[in-house]
Amino acid sequence: MTTTPQQSPTRKHTALPKARILIEALPWLTRHNGKIVVIKFGGNAMVDEELKAAFAQDVVFLRHAGLRPVVVHGGGPQINAQLDRLGLTSEFRAGLRVTTPETMDVVRMVLAGQVQRELVGLLNRHGPLAVGMTGEDAHLMTATKRYAQVDGEPVDLGRVGDITATDTGAVEALLDDGRIPVISSIARSADDHHVYNVNADTAAAAVAAALGAETLMVLTDVEGLYADWPTSDEVISRLTVSELERLLPELASGMVPKMEGCLHAVRNGVGTARVIDGRVQHAILLEIFTDEGVGTMVVPDPPAAHDNGEGTGQPS
């Protein structure tokens, strides 16, 4: 009499790898539960339909996994397109957009009326979660006129602002209600006479610091901070704020606001700041829930460490 060999119970369950993946994420889920994560949405992820959808899925996943995500966005590509349609030129100095009063009207319209609404809509496909606001709302961000430094000289950027104060009460109320705040990087002056265009990296860093966020994540169109660009495409995976401070003068102008934002956030109490490759689908989940980071992480200086003038092996 022959018998049919019994199949292993484990082999019957073809979905078992999914269960293993979920279990592997458990330490990260435990570590990040209840923590605020501020995400700056920008770069190619803003214009590629698949990347936009993946971004929305990631943010909603964070919310359902017990984290408290806050999204801060710019809209460079969309602003450029609208300016072109209106015959207005785009000019950048020191990595920041020169913003005339006419340009400011376009910036305000595109950020709050187009980019924010689309992002809120993508998030709300997964439930009534996202609520849009700008830095003007409830005095979330107050700004003063910013001047850029070019070759040691101040340059007038027009309606570009530096954040001088934050009031996160409205954002905290939304988080406590289980919502996902989506914030456009616009701010008003203290006297309420002017509206300013605020760099979204700068705005995200200020919001993260004011909220006492665990993490600031900045999406960009590169793999991270390169060790010796353009000579090498090696990415610095981790560096302290002191190491970053020494590297800042050598960085390309487009990277400066992002790394200055990371520096400000970590210097002001945010646990870590990360510049990640927004061209990678689900980069946010990869960065938070795995050891396989997809960018550069900025961390505080070790408590007992003293600056001995040595760098990270990077060019000085």
DRENDO-1510 file (C-alpha; in Angstrom, 1 decimal, always signed):
<recs>
REC; n; res; u; v; w
REC; 1; MET; +0.0; +0.0; +0.0 .
REC; 2; THR; +1.4; +3.3; -1.0 .
REC; 3; THR; +0.9; +6.6; +0.8 .
REC; 4; THR; +0.9; +10.1; -0.5 .
REC; 5; PRO; +3.7; +12.1; +1.2 .
REC; 6; GLN; +2.3; +14.8; +3.5 .
REC; 7; GLN; +3.0; +18.3; +2.4 .
REC; 8; SER; +4.7; +20.5; +5.0 .
REC; 9; PRO; +2.2; +22.9; +6.6 .
REC; 10; THR; +4.6; +25.7; +5.9 .
REC; 11; ARG; +4.8; +25.0; +2.2 .
REC; 12; LYS; +1.0; +25.3; +1.9 .
REC; 13; HIS; +1.1; +29.0; +2.8 .
REC; 14; THR; +2.4; +30.8; -0.2 .
REC; 15; ALA; +1.8; +34.2; +1.5 .
REC; 16; LEU; +4.3; +33.3; +4.3 .
REC; 17; PRO; +7.0; +35.7; +3.0 .
REC; 18; LYS; +4.6; +38.6; +3.5 .
REC; 19; ALA; +4.1; +37.6; +7.1 .
REC; 20; ARG; +7.9; +37.4; +7.6 .
REC; 21; ILE; +8.3; +40.9; +6.1 .
REC; 22; LEU; +5.6; +42.3; +8.5 .
REC; 23; ILE; +7.4; +40.7; +11.5 .
REC; 24; GLU; +10.7; +42.1; +10.4 .
REC; 25; ALA; +9.1; +45.6; +10.5 .
REC; 26; LEU; +7.9; +45.1; +14.1 .
REC; 27; PRO; +11.0; +46.7; +15.8 .
REC; 28; TRP; +10.6; +49.8; +13.6 .
REC; 29; LEU; +6.9; +49.9; +14.2 .
REC; 30; THR; +7.4; +49.8; +17.9 .
REC; 31; ARG; +10.2; +52.4; +17.8 .
REC; 32; HIS; +8.2; +54.9; +15.7 .
REC; 33; ASN; +4.7; +54.4; +17.2 .
REC; 34; GLY; +3.1; +57.7; +18.1 .
REC; 35; LYS; +6.0; +59.8; +16.7 .
REC; 36; ILE; +5.7; +62.8; +14.4 .
REC; 37; VAL; +7.4; +62.5; +11.0 .
REC; 38; VAL; +7.6; +65.6; +8.9 .
REC; 39; ILE; +8.0; +64.9; +5.1 .
REC; 40; LYS; +9.1; +67.5; +2.6 .
REC; 41; PHE; +7.4; +66.5; -0.7 .
REC; 42; GLY; +9.3; +67.7; -3.8 .
REC; 43; GLY; +11.4; +66.8; -6.8 .
REC; 44; ASN; +10.5; +64.2; -9.4 .
REC; 45; ALA; +8.0; +62.6; -7.0 .
REC; 46; MET; +5.8; +65.6; -7.6 .
REC; 47; VAL; +5.4; +65.2; -11.3 .
REC; 48; ASP; +5.6; +61.5; -12.0 .
REC; 49; GLU; +2.1; +59.9; -11.6 .
REC; 50; GLU; +3.3; +56.6; -10.3 .
REC; 51; LEU; +5.7; +58.2; -7.8 .
REC; 52; LYS; +2.9; +60.5; -6.6 .
REC; 53; ALA; +0.6; +57.6; -6.0 .
REC; 54; ALA; +3.4; +55.6; -4.2 .
REC; 55; PHE; +4.1; +58.7; -2.0 .
REC; 56; ALA; +0.4; +58.9; -1.0 .
REC; 57; GLN; +0.4; +55.2; -0.1 .
REC; 58; ASP; +3.5; +55.6; +2.0 .
REC; 59; VAL; +2.1; +58.5; +4.0 .
REC; 60; VAL; -1.2; +56.7; +4.6 .
REC; 61; PHE; +0.7; +53.6; +5.6 .
REC; 62; LEU; +2.7; +55.6; +8.2 .
REC; 63; ARG; -0.6; +57.0; +9.6 .
REC; 64; HIS; -2.2; +53.5; +9.9 .
REC; 65; ALA; +1.1; +52.1; +11.3 .
REC; 66; GLY; +0.8; +54.4; +14.3 .
REC; 67; LEU; +3.0; +57.3; +13.2 .
REC; 68; ARG; +1.8; +60.9; +12.8 .
REC; 69; PRO; +2.9; +62.2; +9.4 .
REC; 70; VAL; +2.9; +65.8; +8.4 .
REC; 71; VAL; +3.6; +66.8; +4.8 .
REC; 72; VAL; +5.2; +70.1; +3.7 .
REC; 73; HIS; +5.4; +70.8; +0.0 .
REC; 74; GLY; +6.8; +73.1; -2.5 .
REC; 75; GLY; +5.9; +73.1; -6.2 .
REC; 76; GLY; +8.9; +74.2; -8.3 .
REC; 77; PRO; +8.1; +72.4; -11.5 .
REC; 78; GLN; +4.4; +73.5; -11.4 .
REC; 79; ILE; +5.3; +77.1; -10.6 .
REC; 80; ASN; +7.8; +77.1; -13.5 .
REC; 81; ALA; +5.2; +75.8; -15.9 .
REC; 82; GLN; +2.7; +78.4; -14.9 .
REC; 83; LEU; +5.2; +81.2; -15.1 .
REC; 84; ASP; +6.1; +80.1; -18.6 .
REC; 85; ARG; +2.5; +80.1; -19.6 .
REC; 86; LEU; +2.2; +83.7; -18.3 .
REC; 87; GLY; +5.4; +84.8; -20.0 .
REC; 88; LEU; +7.1; +85.5; -16.7 .
REC; 89; THR; +10.8; +84.5; -16.3 .
REC; 90; SER; +12.2; +82.3; -13.5 .
REC; 91; GLU; +15.4; +83.4; -11.8 .
REC; 92; PHE; +17.3; +81.6; -9.0 .
REC; 93; ARG; +20.0; +83.1; -6.8 .
REC; 94; ALA; +21.8; +80.9; -4.2 .
REC; 95; GLY; +19.3; +78.1; -4.9 .
REC; 96; LEU; +16.3; +80.3; -4.1 .
REC; 97; ARG; +13.6; +81.7; -6.5 .
REC; 98; VAL; +13.6; +85.4; -7.0 .
REC; 99; THR; +10.0; +86.3; -6.3 .
REC; 100; THR; +8.5; +89.5; -7.6 .
REC; 101; PRO; +4.9; +90.5; -6.5 .
REC; 102; GLU; +3.6; +89.1; -9.8 .
REC; 103; THR; +5.5; +85.8; -9.2 .
REC; 104; MET; +4.2; +85.7; -5.6 .
REC; 105; ASP; +0.7; +85.7; -6.9 .
REC; 106; VAL; +1.5; +82.7; -9.1 .
REC; 107; VAL; +3.3; +80.9; -6.3 .
REC; 108; ARG; +0.4; +81.3; -4.0 .
REC; 109; MET; -2.1; +80.1; -6.6 .
REC; 110; VAL; -0.1; +77.1; -7.7 .
REC; 111; LEU; +0.9; +75.9; -4.2 .
REC; 112; ALA; -2.4; +76.3; -2.4 .
REC; 113; GLY; -4.8; +75.9; -5.4 .
REC; 114; GLN; -3.1; +73.2; -7.4 .
REC; 115; VAL; -0.3; +71.2; -5.8 .
REC; 116; GLN; -1.9; +71.0; -2.4 .
REC; 117; ARG; -5.3; +70.1; -3.7 .
REC; 118; GLU; -3.9; +67.3; -5.8 .
REC; 119; LEU; -1.9; +65.9; -2.9 .
REC; 120; VAL; -4.8; +66.1; -0.5 .
REC; 121; GLY; -7.0; +64.3; -3.1 .
REC; 122; LEU; -4.4; +61.5; -3.5 .
REC; 123; LEU; -4.2; +61.0; +0.2 .
REC; 124; ASN; -7.9; +61.0; +0.7 .
REC; 125; ARG; -8.4; +58.2; -1.8 .
REC; 126; HIS; -7.5; +56.1; +1.1 .
REC; 127; GLY; -9.9; +57.7; +3.6 .
REC; 128; PRO; -10.9; +61.1; +5.0 .
REC; 129; LEU; -7.4; +61.8; +6.4 .
REC; 130; ALA; -5.7; +64.7; +4.7 .
REC; 131; VAL; -6.4; +68.4; +5.5 .
REC; 132; GLY; -4.7; +71.2; +3.5 .
REC; 133; MET; -3.4; +74.4; +4.9 .
REC; 134; THR; -0.8; +77.0; +4.2 .
REC; 135; GLY; +1.7; +78.7; +6.5 .
REC; 136; GLU; -0.7; +81.7; +6.6 .
REC; 137; ASP; -3.4; +79.7; +8.3 .
REC; 138; ALA; -3.6; +80.2; +12.1 .
REC; 139; HIS; -0.3; +82.0; +11.9 .
REC; 140; LEU; +1.5; +78.7; +11.4 .
REC; 141; MET; +4.5; +80.4; +9.9 .
REC; 142; THR; +5.5; +84.0; +10.3 .
REC; 143; ALA; +8.3; +85.3; +8.0 .
REC; 144; THR; +10.5; +88.3; +7.4 .
REC; 145; LYS; +12.2; +89.3; +4.1 .
REC; 146; ARG; +15.2; +87.1; +3.3 .
REC; 147; TYR; +18.4; +88.2; +1.5 .
REC; 148; ALA; +20.7; +85.7; -0.2 .
REC; 149; GLN; +24.5; +85.9; +0.0 .
REC; 150; VAL; +26.2; +85.7; -3.3 .
REC; 151; ASP; +30.0; +86.2; -3.3 .
REC; 152; GLY; +29.7; +87.7; +0.2 .
REC; 153; GLU; +27.2; +90.3; -0.9 .
REC; 154; PRO; +23.5; +90.5; +0.0 .
REC; 155; VAL; +21.1; +89.9; -2.9 .
REC; 156; ASP; +17.4; +91.0; -2.8 .
REC; 157; LEU; +15.2; +88.0; -3.6 .
REC; 158; GLY; +11.9; +90.0; -3.5 .
REC; 159; ARG; +9.1; +88.2; -1.7 .
REC; 160; VAL; +11.2; +85.4; -0.3 .
REC; 161; GLY; +10.9; +84.9; +3.4 .
REC; 162; ASP; +12.8; +83.6; +6.4 .
REC; 163; ILE; +10.7; +82.0; +9.1 .
REC; 164; THR; +10.9; +84.0; +12.3 .
REC; 165; ALA; +8.1; +82.3; +14.3 .
REC; 166; THR; +5.8; +79.2; +14.2 .
REC; 167; ASP; +2.6; +78.4; +15.9 .
REC; 168; THR; +1.8; +74.7; +15.4 .
REC; 169; GLY; -1.4; +74.6; +17.5 .
REC; 170; ALA; -3.6; +74.0; +14.4 .
REC; 171; VAL; -1.3; +71.3; +13.1 .
REC; 172; GLU; -1.2; +69.5; +16.5 .
REC; 173; ALA; -5.0; +69.7; +16.7 .
REC; 174; LEU; -5.3; +68.0; +13.3 .
REC; 175; LEU; -2.8; +65.3; +14.4 .
REC; 176; ASP; -4.7; +64.7; +17.6 .
REC; 177; ASP; -7.8; +64.2; +15.4 .
REC; 178; GLY; -6.0; +61.5; +13.4 .
REC; 179; ARG; -5.6; +63.7; +10.3 .
REC; 180; ILE; -2.6; +64.3; +8.0 .
REC; 181; PRO; -1.8; +68.0; +7.7 .
REC; 182; VAL; -0.6; +69.0; +4.2 .
REC; 183; ILE; +1.1; +72.4; +4.4 .
REC; 184; SER; +2.0; +74.8; +1.5 .
REC; 185; SER; +5.2; +76.7; +2.1 .
REC; 186; ILE; +3.8; +80.3; +2.2 .
REC; 187; ALA; +4.0; +82.6; +5.2 .
REC; 188; ARG; +2.8; +86.1; +6.2 .
REC; 189; SER; +4.8; +88.9; +7.8 .
REC; 190; ALA; +4.2; +89.7; +11.4 .
REC; 191; ASP; +2.4; +93.0; +10.4 .
REC; 192; ASP; +0.2; +91.0; +8.0 .
REC; 193; HIS; +1.2; +93.3; +5.1 .
REC; 194; HIS; +3.1; +90.8; +3.0 .
REC; 195; VAL; +2.9; +87.2; +1.9 .
REC; 196; TYR; +6.3; +85.5; +1.4 .
REC; 197; ASN; +7.4; +82.5; -0.6 .
REC; 198; VAL; +9.3; +80.3; +1.8 .
REC; 199; ASN; +11.7; +77.6; +0.5 .
REC; 200; ALA; +9.9; +74.3; +1.2 .
REC; 201; ASP; +13.0; +72.7; +2.7 .
REC; 202; THR; +13.3; +75.6; +5.1 .
REC; 203; ALA; +9.6; +75.4; +6.0 .
REC; 204; ALA; +9.7; +71.7; +6.6 .
REC; 205; ALA; +12.7; +72.0; +8.9 .
REC; 206; ALA; +11.0; +74.8; +10.9 .
REC; 207; VAL; +7.8; +72.8; +11.3 .
REC; 208; ALA; +9.7; +69.7; +12.3 .
REC; 209; ALA; +11.6; +71.6; +15.0 .
REC; 210; ALA; +8.5; +73.3; +16.3 .
REC; 211; LEU; +6.6; +70.0; +16.5 .
REC; 212; GLY; +9.5; +68.2; +18.2 .
REC; 213; ALA; +9.3; +65.6; +15.4 .
REC; 214; GLU; +11.3; +62.4; +15.6 .
REC; 215; THR; +12.3; +62.7; +11.9 .
REC; 216; LEU; +12.5; +65.1; +9.0 .
REC; 217; MET; +12.5; +63.5; +5.6 .
REC; 218; VAL; +13.4; +65.6; +2.5 .
REC; 219; LEU; +12.6; +64.0; -0.9 .
REC; 220; THR; +14.9; +65.1; -3.7 .
REC; 221; ASP; +16.0; +64.0; -7.1 .
REC; 222; VAL; +19.4; +62.6; -6.1 .
REC; 223; GLU; +20.5; +59.6; -4.1 .
REC; 224; GLY; +21.6; +61.7; -1.2 .
REC; 225; LEU; +24.6; +63.9; -0.3 .
REC; 226; TYR; +27.5; +62.9; -2.5 .
REC; 227; ALA; +31.0; +62.6; -0.9 .
REC; 228; ASP; +32.9; +64.3; -3.7 .
REC; 229; TRP; +30.6; +65.3; -6.5 .
REC; 230; PRO; +31.1; +65.3; -9.5 .
REC; 231; THR; +34.3; +63.3; -9.1 .
REC; 232; SER; +32.5; +60.5; -7.3 .
REC; 233; ASP; +28.9; +59.4; -6.9 .
REC; 234; GLU; +29.5; +57.8; -3.5 .
REC; 235; VAL; +26.7; +58.8; -1.2 .
REC; 236; ILE; +27.4; +59.7; +2.4 .
REC; 237; SER; +24.9; +57.5; +4.3 .
REC; 238; ARG; +25.3; +59.2; +7.7 .
REC; 239; LEU; +26.9; +62.2; +9.2 .
REC; 240; THR; +26.7; +64.4; +12.3 .
REC; 241; VAL; +25.6; +68.0; +12.4 .
REC; 242; SER; +29.1; +69.2; +13.0 .
REC; 243; GLU; +30.4; +67.2; +10.0 .
REC; 244; LEU; +27.6; +68.6; +7.9 .
REC; 245; GLU; +28.4; +72.2; +9.0 .
REC; 246; ARG; +31.9; +71.8; +7.7 .
REC; 247; LEU; +30.7; +70.5; +4.4 .
REC; 248; LEU; +28.1; +73.2; +3.7 .
REC; 249; PRO; +30.4; +75.7; +2.0 .
REC; 250; GLU; +31.4; +73.1; -0.5 .
REC; 251; LEU; +27.9; +72.0; -1.6 .
REC; 252; ALA; +26.1; +72.8; -4.9 .
REC; 253; SER; +23.6; +75.7; -4.5 .
REC; 254; GLY; +20.6; +73.4; -5.1 .
REC; 255; MET; +21.6; +71.2; -2.2 .
REC; 256; VAL; +22.3; +74.0; +0.3 .
REC; 257; PRO; +18.7; +74.7; +1.4 .
REC; 258; LYS; +18.0; +71.0; +1.9 .
REC; 259; MET; +21.1; +70.4; +4.0 .
REC; 260; GLU; +20.7; +73.7; +5.9 .
REC; 261; GLY; +17.1; +72.5; +6.7 .
REC; 262; CYS; +18.5; +69.2; +8.0 .
REC; 263; LEU; +21.0; +71.0; +10.1 .
REC; 264; HIS; +18.5; +73.4; +11.6 .
REC; 265; ALA; +16.1; +70.6; +12.4 .
REC; 266; VAL; +18.6; +68.4; +14.2 .
REC; 267; ARG; +20.2; +71.4; +15.9 .
REC; 268; ASN; +16.7; +72.2; +17.3 .
REC; 269; GLY; +15.7; +68.9; +18.7 .
REC; 270; VAL; +14.6; +66.7; +15.7 .
REC; 271; GLY; +16.0; +63.2; +16.2 .
REC; 272; THR; +17.2; +62.7; +12.7 .
REC; 273; ALA; +17.0; +64.4; +9.3 .
REC; 274; ARG; +17.2; +62.4; +6.1 .
REC; 275; VAL; +17.6; +63.4; +2.5 .
REC; 276; ILE; +16.2; +60.6; +0.4 .
REC; 277; ASP; +15.8; +59.7; -3.3 .
REC; 278; GLY; +12.2; +60.5; -4.2 .
REC; 279; ARG; +12.7; +58.8; -7.6 .
REC; 280; VAL; +12.6; +55.4; -5.7 .
REC; 281; GLN; +9.1; +54.1; -5.2 .
REC; 282; HIS; +8.2; +53.7; -1.5 .
REC; 283; ALA; +11.5; +55.4; -0.5 .
REC; 284; ILE; +9.8; +56.6; +2.7 .
REC; 285; LEU; +9.0; +53.1; +3.8 .
REC; 286; LEU; +12.4; +51.8; +2.9 .
REC; 287; GLU; +14.0; +54.6; +4.9 .
REC; 288; ILE; +11.9; +54.2; +8.0 .
REC; 289; PHE; +11.2; +50.5; +8.2 .
REC; 290; THR; +14.4; +48.8; +7.0 .
REC; 291; ASP; +18.2; +49.0; +7.5 .
REC; 292; GLU; +18.6; +49.6; +3.7 .
REC; 293; GLY; +18.5; +53.4; +3.8 .
REC; 294; VAL; +18.1; +55.2; +0.4 .
REC; 295; GLY; +19.7; +58.5; +1.2 .
REC; 296; THR; +21.8; +60.5; +3.7 .
REC; 297; MET; +20.9; +60.7; +7.4 .
REC; 298; VAL; +22.0; +63.6; +9.6 .
REC; 299; VAL; +22.2; +62.8; +13.3 .
REC; 300; PRO; +23.1; +64.9; +16.5 .
REC; 301; ASP; +26.7; +65.0; +17.6 .
REC; 302; PRO; +27.5; +62.4; +20.2 .
REC; 303; PRO; +26.9; +63.9; +23.7 .
REC; 304; ALA; +30.5; +63.5; +24.9 .
REC; 305; ALA; +32.2; +64.2; +21.6 .
REC; 306; HIS; +34.4; +67.3; +21.2 .
REC; 307; ASP; +35.1; +68.8; +17.8 .
REC; 308; ASN; +38.7; +67.9; +17.1 .
REC; 309; GLY; +38.8; +69.5; +13.7 .
REC; 310; GLU; +38.6; +66.2; +11.9 .
REC; 311; GLY; +36.0; +65.6; +9.2 .
REC; 312; THR; +34.4; +62.6; +7.7 .
REC; 313; GLY; +37.1; +61.9; +5.1 .
REC; 314; GLN; +35.2; +64.3; +2.9 .
REC; 315; PRO; +36.8; +67.2; +1.0 .
REC; 316; SER; +37.2; +70.3; +3.1 .
</recs>
